[in-house]
Amino acid sequence: MNNITISNLDDDIKSRLKKRAEKHGRSLEEEAREILCMALTENHEHPINLATILEERFANLGDLELPEILREPIRTGSTFEE
């Protein structure tokens, strides 16, 4: 595996990366590697699908059916003619 060096990294970004690494129990290098992997593979492996995201988010509610909302007929637009 090849090594890379990132020069001129802003102090704020480095600090935020350190905090994120600590939060996830990783080293700075491991966290940077994970971020790069996620950024470069997420859209290719799992394209964003809002329906799937919502289904997964609310799956723990079980079979929930919402009542059908009755709709009124579409009103005609005003013409403002005399």
Secondary structure, 3 states (H helix, E strand, C coil): CCCCCCCCCCHHHHHHHHHHHHHHCCCHHHHHHHHHHHHHHHHHHCCCCHHHHHHHHCHHHCCCCCCCCCCCCCCCCCCCCC
